[in-house]
């Protein structure tokens, strides 16, 4: 249950990071290719339009090469899948005594394996995982009297 919550938070953060990166690239490319910016800077130096064109090309090329849109969507889907699993694990935790609890656990474990195996191209950042592990596990620690 806790590990599913850790993964949900981790992939949620990655989705947010990729989306933010894409927004910054799109905004920067828009500003750098804006006619008003290029015209005003061209009066300072003839090199500015060339430099801005190169910047736009690099930003656009990077965005296409790493496929930021697809990565953000994939991280968002992983966040949703792990979040759903965490909710289902918590539901099982509260109903462990029911007759179908063993079958429910087996189904949850199968689903978790499927989610893990289906998204092997997702980045693994140990420091980020540890951050979310600390956050989640601190919530499950018994409070001192």
Buried (B, 14 or more C-beta within 10 A) or exposed (E): BBBBBBBBBBBBBBBBBBBEBBEEBBEEBEBBBEEEBBEEBBEEEEEBBEEBEEBBEEBBEEBEEEEBEEBBBBBBBBBBBBBBBBBBBBEBEEEEEEEEEEEBBEEBEEBBEEBBEEBEEBEEEEEBBEBBBEEBEEEEEEEEE
